[in-house]
Amino acid sequence: MKDIQSHEFILGQFSQYYQRNSSDIEPPLSIEEREFAFFLIKDRVMLRHKGFRDVSTLRDFVKTISPSDVYYSSAYYHYPEEEMTAKGWIGADLIFDIDADHIPTICSRQHDTWTCKSCGSSDRGLKPERCPNCKGEKFSSTNWLCEVCLESAKRETIKLVEILESDFGFSPQEITIAFSGHRGYHVHIEKEVIRTLDAMSRKEIVDYLLGIGLKPSLHGFDLENALGPNLEDPGWRGRIAKGVFEVLVSSPEYLQKEGLSRISKDLKEQKDLIVERWKRKGPWGLIKGIGSEGWERIIAQAVEEQSVKIDTVVTTDIHRLIRLANTLHGETGLKKIEVPLSEIEKFDPLKEAVAFKEGMIRLLVSEAPEFRLGDVRYGPFKNAEVELPTAAALFLLCKGAARLKETT
């Protein structure tokens, strides 16, 4: 629904923001070895292969062009302004992208839609890998954000950080967390030891986080005799144990779906005993009526729930462009903002990442679900004329769900 007037308004607002706040832009490590890229609001094109010797030059450039999005390479290059084949790759940071697009949530059926580009089929919810009608793989989609999907992304981020610390040995000081400005979080590790990891090595890290190829027998399980690891065990042993416990005592729907509902009553009656037993050797011997195949299915579900829902392509791509902190997201008008690890639990992106605080704007909104910015809820809207604070108005304009009300 964007038009020329709306584009010009967005450009003007983004320009004002950068004129006032460019000093907040912090450079990545070794700025002179990074490629930078900018998506231009007016021309709707990507400007790539830019390099900067210092942060002041970068800030001045951002103020001059007022882009909708600012990116930098996770990679380090000898010649960052050259074409890809001539850049001279040195190494790359380890980057993780956790996005609600990759997490099944109940809210996606309420505010997300997808349309197959091949046959035109459409539906609400998480975009499928293939169209259920024509098996096509290309879609257009409209994704919104709410407290539910953002909280789900935060849970996955916390899970990821815990594994990076406990299983990979990274310290909290080596891990940077940032709200992406849209539907999730970025986790960055800038450390010499990981720079030269190739794509295959990074895929091994991805497979570990996803729990790919885990064999119960290699992680302390004797399924024939219902024996398993302890909750306190390190790595995936303890993680599987925790996941199995949560499936048994907290997922009656899953047990029913798997044909194991007959044990639900026993589990409910023995929950306190199971919890107590879990502190030592787990409930494995207490549970009756589950054979080895049943245990395998439960363990598979436990692995699925304990795995981290990351965008696998981002982590394995050694040339990846990633959004620069303290710059605006072109689809929301919100900031990408770093979040101290100690504050992640209480962090509210719909408050902390709001960049525009003043003014009221009159809009014509085609359709938008209910959303919150700050402490105020807006919508839902459908073919409505409304007057909104600048942050909420820009959010709808950037989403393409509204246009400016023409004044006479």
C-alpha positions as CSV (number, residue, x, y, z in Angstrom):
1,M,0.0,0.0,0.0
2,K,3.1,2.2,0.0
3,D,3.0,5.2,-2.3
4,I,5.4,8.0,-3.3
5,Q,4.1,10.3,-0.5
6,S,4.5,7.6,2.1
7,H,8.0,6.7,0.9
8,E,9.0,10.4,1.1
9,F,7.5,10.6,4.6
10,I,9.4,7.5,5.8
11,L,12.6,8.9,4.2
12,G,12.1,12.2,6.0
13,Q,11.6,10.5,9.4
14,F,14.5,8.1,9.0
15,S,16.7,11.1,7.9
16,Q,15.7,13.1,11.0
17,Y,16.5,10.1,13.2
18,Y,20.0,9.7,11.8
19,Q,20.7,13.4,11.9
20,R,20.0,13.3,15.6
21,N,21.3,9.8,16.6
22,S,24.1,8.8,14.2
23,S,26.5,9.2,17.1
24,D,24.8,6.1,18.7
25,I,26.0,3.9,15.8
26,E,28.7,1.7,17.1
27,P,31.2,0.1,14.6
28,P,31.9,-3.6,14.5
29,L,35.3,-4.9,15.4
30,S,37.9,-4.1,12.7
31,I,35.7,-1.8,10.8
32,E,38.2,-1.3,8.1
33,E,38.0,-5.0,7.1
34,R,34.2,-5.1,6.8
35,E,31.9,-4.7,3.8
36,F,28.9,-2.4,4.5
37,A,25.6,-2.4,2.6
38,F,22.6,0.0,2.6
39,F,19.1,-0.4,1.4
40,L,17.9,2.9,-0.1
41,I,14.4,4.0,0.7
42,K,13.8,6.2,-2.4
43,D,15.3,4.0,-5.1
44,R,14.4,0.6,-3.4
45,V,17.9,-0.8,-4.3
46,M,20.8,-2.2,-2.3
47,L,24.0,-0.3,-2.2
48,R,26.8,-2.8,-1.5
49,H,30.6,-3.1,-1.4
50,K,31.2,0.0,0.7
51,G,34.1,0.3,3.1
52,F,35.0,2.7,5.9
53,R,38.3,3.4,7.7
54,D,36.6,4.8,10.8
55,V,33.3,5.1,12.5
56,S,32.9,8.9,11.9
57,T,33.0,8.4,8.2
58,L,30.4,5.7,8.5
59,R,28.2,7.9,10.6
60,D,28.5,10.8,8.1
61,F,27.6,8.5,5.2
62,V,24.5,7.1,7.0
63,K,23.4,10.7,7.7
64,T,23.8,11.6,4.0
65,I,21.9,8.8,2.4
66,S,19.3,8.0,5.3
67,P,18.9,4.3,4.3
68,S,16.0,2.1,5.5
69,D,18.5,-0.6,6.5
70,V,22.2,-0.7,7.3
71,Y,24.2,-4.0,7.2
72,Y,27.8,-5.0,7.7
73,S,29.6,-8.3,6.8
74,S,30.2,-10.9,9.4
75,A,33.3,-11.5,7.4
76,Y,36.6,-9.8,7.5
77,Y,38.2,-8.9,4.1
78,H,41.5,-7.6,2.8
79,Y,39.6,-5.5,0.2
80,P,36.0,-5.0,1.4
81,E,35.1,-2.6,-1.4
82,E,35.9,-5.1,-4.2
83,E,33.6,-7.5,-5.8
84,M,33.1,-10.8,-3.9
85,T,35.7,-12.8,-5.8
86,A,38.4,-10.1,-5.2
87,K,37.7,-9.2,-1.5
88,G,40.2,-11.6,0.0
89,W,38.3,-13.4,2.8
90,I,40.2,-13.4,6.1
91,G,37.6,-14.9,8.4
92,A,34.1,-14.3,9.9
93,D,32.4,-13.9,13.2
94,L,30.0,-16.5,14.4
95,I,26.5,-15.3,13.9
96,F,23.1,-16.7,15.0
97,D,19.7,-15.4,13.9
98,I,16.7,-16.4,15.9
99,D,13.5,-15.3,14.2
100,A,9.8,-16.0,14.9
101,D,9.5,-17.1,11.3
102,H,11.2,-20.4,12.3
103,I,9.3,-21.0,15.5
104,P,5.8,-22.5,15.5
105,T,3.6,-20.2,17.6
106,I,-0.1,-20.1,18.1
107,C,-0.1,-16.3,17.3
108,S,1.1,-16.9,13.7
109,R,-2.4,-18.1,12.8
110,Q,-3.7,-14.8,14.1
111,H,-1.4,-12.3,12.4
112,D,0.7,-14.0,9.6
113,T,-0.4,-14.9,6.1
114,W,1.4,-16.5,3.1
115,T,0.6,-16.8,-0.6
116,C,2.1,-19.3,-3.1
117,K,3.7,-17.4,-6.0
118,S,3.0,-20.4,-8.3
119,C,-0.6,-21.2,-7.8
120,G,-2.0,-18.3,-5.6
121,S,-3.0,-20.6,-2.7
122,S,-2.9,-18.8,0.6
123,D,-3.4,-19.4,4.3
124,R,-2.7,-18.0,7.7
125,G,0.2,-19.2,10.0
126,L,3.7,-20.3,9.5
127,K,4.8,-20.4,5.9
128,P,5.2,-24.0,4.7
129,E,8.4,-25.3,3.0
130,R,6.3,-26.4,0.1
131,C,2.8,-25.3,-1.1
132,P,0.3,-28.0,0.0
133,N,-1.6,-27.4,-3.3
134,C,1.1,-27.3,-6.0
135,K,4.3,-28.1,-4.1
136,G,5.8,-24.8,-5.1
137,E,8.6,-23.3,-2.9
138,K,8.3,-19.6,-3.5
139,F,5.9,-17.5,-1.4
140,S,5.0,-13.9,-0.5
141,S,4.2,-13.5,3.1
142,T,3.1,-10.8,5.6
143,N,4.5,-11.3,9.1
144,W,3.7,-9.2,12.1
145,L,5.1,-9.3,15.6
146,C,3.4,-9.5,19.0
147,E,4.4,-10.3,22.6
148,V,3.8,-14.1,22.0
149,C,6.2,-14.6,19.1
150,L,8.8,-12.2,20.5
151,E,8.7,-14.0,23.8
152,S,9.2,-17.3,22.0
153,A,12.2,-15.9,20.2
154,K,13.6,-14.7,23.5
155,R,13.2,-18.2,25.0
156,E,15.2,-19.6,22.1
157,T,17.8,-16.9,22.5
158,I,18.3,-17.7,26.2
159,K,18.5,-21.4,25.4
160,L,21.1,-20.7,22.7
161,V,23.3,-18.6,25.1
162,E,23.1,-21.3,27.8
163,I,24.4,-23.9,25.3
164,L,27.1,-21.6,24.0
165,E,28.4,-21.1,27.5
166,S,27.9,-24.6,29.0
167,D,28.8,-26.8,26.0
168,F,31.1,-24.6,23.8
169,G,32.8,-22.7,26.7
170,F,32.2,-19.2,25.5
171,S,32.2,-16.6,28.3
172,P,29.3,-14.1,28.7
173,Q,31.7,-11.3,27.8
174,E,32.3,-13.0,24.4
175,I,28.6,-13.2,23.5
176,T,26.6,-10.2,22.3
177,I,22.8,-10.3,22.1
178,A,20.7,-7.8,20.1
179,F,17.0,-7.4,19.3
180,S,16.9,-7.4,15.5
181,G,14.3,-4.6,15.2
182,H,11.7,-7.0,13.8
183,R,10.7,-10.6,15.0
184,G,13.8,-11.9,16.8
185,Y,17.3,-11.7,18.1
186,H,20.9,-11.8,16.8
187,V,23.7,-13.5,18.8
188,H,27.2,-12.5,17.8
189,I,30.5,-13.9,18.8
190,E,33.6,-11.9,17.8
191,K,36.5,-14.1,18.8
192,E,39.8,-14.9,17.1
193,V,39.5,-18.6,17.6
194,I,36.3,-19.0,15.5
195,R,37.1,-16.6,12.7
196,T,38.6,-19.1,10.3
197,L,36.0,-21.8,10.7
198,D,34.7,-22.7,7.3
199,A,31.1,-23.3,6.3
200,M,31.3,-27.0,7.1
201,S,32.6,-26.4,10.6
202,R,29.8,-24.0,11.2
203,K,27.3,-26.5,10.0
204,E,28.6,-28.9,12.7
205,I,27.8,-26.3,15.2
206,V,24.3,-25.9,13.7
207,D,23.7,-29.7,13.8
208,Y,24.7,-29.8,17.4
209,L,22.3,-27.0,18.3
210,L,19.5,-28.7,16.4
211,G,20.3,-32.1,17.9
212,I,20.8,-33.6,14.4
213,G,21.7,-37.3,14.4
214,L,21.6,-37.9,18.2
215,K,21.5,-41.6,19.1
216,P,20.0,-42.3,22.5
217,S,22.2,-45.3,23.1
218,L,25.3,-43.0,22.9
219,H,23.8,-40.6,25.5
220,G,23.2,-43.0,28.4
221,F,20.0,-44.6,27.4
222,D,19.2,-48.3,27.7
223,L,15.7,-48.3,26.3
224,E,15.2,-52.1,26.7
225,N,15.6,-51.7,30.5
226,A,14.2,-48.2,30.8
227,L,17.5,-46.7,32.0
228,G,18.6,-43.1,31.2
229,P,20.8,-40.2,32.1
230,N,20.4,-37.8,35.0
231,L,19.1,-34.3,34.8
232,E,22.5,-32.9,36.0
233,D,24.4,-34.7,33.3
234,P,26.3,-32.3,31.0
235,G,25.6,-31.7,27.3
236,W,22.8,-33.4,25.4
237,R,22.6,-36.2,28.0
238,G,21.1,-33.9,30.6
239,R,19.3,-31.9,28.0
240,I,17.5,-35.0,26.7
241,A,16.7,-36.0,30.3
242,K,15.2,-32.6,31.0
243,G,13.2,-32.7,27.7
244,V,11.8,-36.2,28.5
245,F,10.7,-35.1,31.9
246,E,8.9,-32.1,30.4
247,V,7.2,-34.2,27.8
248,L,6.0,-36.8,30.4
249,V,4.6,-34.4,33.0
250,S,3.7,-31.4,30.8
251,S,2.6,-32.6,27.4
252,P,-0.5,-34.9,27.8
253,E,-1.7,-33.8,24.3
254,Y,1.6,-35.2,22.8
255,L,1.2,-38.5,24.7
256,Q,-2.3,-38.8,23.5
257,K,-1.3,-38.1,19.9
258,E,1.4,-40.8,20.2
259,G,-1.0,-43.4,21.5
260,L,0.5,-43.2,25.0
261,S,-2.5,-41.6,26.8
262,R,-3.0,-44.8,28.8
263,I,0.0,-43.8,30.9
264,S,-1.1,-40.2,31.5
265,K,-3.1,-41.1,34.6
266,D,-0.2,-43.0,36.2
267,L,2.1,-40.1,35.4
268,K,-0.3,-37.6,36.9
269,E,-0.6,-39.7,40.1
270,Q,3.2,-40.2,40.3
271,K,4.2,-36.6,39.4
272,D,5.6,-35.7,42.8
273,L,7.5,-39.0,43.0
274,I,8.8,-38.5,39.5
275,V,10.0,-35.0,40.4
276,E,11.8,-36.3,43.5
277,R,13.3,-39.2,41.7
278,W,14.4,-37.0,38.9
279,K,16.9,-35.3,41.3
280,R,18.8,-38.6,41.4
281,K,18.4,-41.0,38.5
282,G,15.3,-39.9,36.7
283,P,11.9,-41.5,36.5
284,W,12.9,-44.2,34.0
285,G,12.1,-47.2,36.2
286,L,8.9,-45.7,37.5
287,I,7.1,-45.4,34.2
288,K,5.3,-48.5,33.1
289,G,3.7,-49.3,29.8
290,I,6.3,-47.6,27.6
291,G,8.3,-49.9,25.4
292,S,11.6,-49.1,23.6
293,E,9.7,-47.7,20.6
294,G,7.6,-45.4,22.8
295,W,10.8,-44.2,24.6
296,E,12.4,-43.5,21.2
297,R,9.4,-41.3,20.1
298,I,9.4,-39.5,23.4
299,I,13.1,-38.9,23.2
300,A,12.8,-37.6,19.6
301,Q,10.1,-35.1,20.9
302,A,12.4,-34.1,23.8
303,V,15.2,-33.4,21.4
304,E,12.9,-31.3,19.2
305,E,11.8,-29.2,22.2
306,Q,15.4,-28.8,23.5
307,S,16.9,-27.9,20.2
308,V,17.5,-24.2,19.3
309,K,15.4,-22.8,16.5
310,I,18.0,-20.8,14.6
311,D,18.1,-19.7,10.9
312,T,20.7,-22.3,9.8
313,V,21.7,-20.4,6.7
314,V,22.8,-17.4,8.6
315,T,25.3,-19.3,10.8
316,T,26.8,-21.3,8.0
317,D,27.2,-18.3,5.6
318,I,30.8,-17.1,6.0
319,H,30.0,-13.9,3.9
320,R,26.7,-13.0,5.7
321,L,25.5,-9.4,5.9
322,I,24.0,-8.7,9.3
323,R,22.1,-5.6,10.5
324,L,24.2,-2.9,12.3
325,A,23.3,-2.2,15.9
326,N,21.5,1.1,16.7
327,T,20.2,1.4,13.1
328,L,16.6,1.2,12.1
329,H,14.7,-1.7,10.6
330,G,13.0,-0.8,7.4
331,E,10.0,-3.1,8.0
332,T,9.1,-1.7,11.4
333,G,10.9,1.6,12.1
334,L,12.2,0.0,15.3
335,K,15.9,-0.1,16.3
336,K,18.3,-3.0,16.4
337,I,19.4,-2.7,20.0
338,E,21.9,-4.6,22.0
339,V,20.6,-6.3,25.2
340,P,22.9,-7.0,28.1
341,L,22.8,-10.7,29.0
342,S,21.9,-9.9,32.6
343,E,18.8,-8.0,31.4
344,I,17.4,-10.3,28.7
345,E,14.7,-11.8,30.9
346,K,13.0,-8.4,31.5
347,F,13.8,-6.8,28.2
348,D,10.8,-5.6,26.3
349,P,11.6,-4.9,22.7
350,L,8.3,-3.2,22.0
351,K,9.3,-0.5,24.5
352,E,13.1,-0.4,24.4
353,A,13.4,-0.4,20.6
354,V,11.0,2.4,19.9
355,A,12.9,5.1,18.0
356,F,10.3,7.8,17.4
357,K,8.7,9.6,20.4
358,E,7.0,12.7,19.1
359,G,4.2,13.8,16.8
360,M,0.8,12.5,15.5
361,I,0.2,11.2,12.0
362,R,-3.1,10.7,10.1
363,L,-3.3,7.5,8.1
364,L,-5.5,5.4,5.9
365,V,-5.0,1.8,7.1
366,S,-5.9,-1.1,4.8
367,E,-5.7,-3.9,7.3
368,A,-3.6,-4.6,10.3
369,P,-3.9,-6.8,13.4
370,E,-3.8,-5.5,16.9
371,F,-0.2,-4.5,18.0
372,R,1.5,-2.9,20.9
373,L,4.2,-0.2,21.0
374,G,5.3,1.1,24.4
375,D,2.4,0.7,26.8
376,V,-0.3,1.4,24.2
377,R,-2.2,-1.1,22.0
378,Y,-3.5,-0.2,18.6
379,G,-5.9,-1.8,16.2
380,P,-7.0,-4.0,14.8
381,F,-7.7,-1.9,11.7
382,K,-9.5,-2.5,8.5
383,N,-10.1,0.2,5.9
384,A,-9.8,2.8,8.7
385,E,-8.8,6.4,8.9
386,V,-6.8,6.9,12.1
387,E,-4.5,9.4,13.8
388,L,-1.5,7.7,15.5
389,P,1.7,8.6,17.3
390,T,4.7,8.7,14.8
391,A,6.2,5.4,16.0
392,A,2.9,3.5,15.4
393,A,2.2,5.3,12.1
394,L,5.7,4.5,10.8
395,F,5.3,0.9,11.9
396,L,2.2,0.5,9.7
397,L,3.7,2.5,6.8
398,C,6.9,0.4,6.8
399,K,4.8,-2.7,6.8
400,G,2.9,-1.5,3.8
401,A,-0.4,-1.7,5.6
402,A,-1.2,2.1,5.5
403,R,-0.6,5.3,3.5
404,L,-0.7,8.9,4.6
405,K,-4.0,10.7,4.6
406,E,-3.7,13.4,2.0
407,T,-4.2,16.9,3.3
408,T,-6.1,19.6,1.4
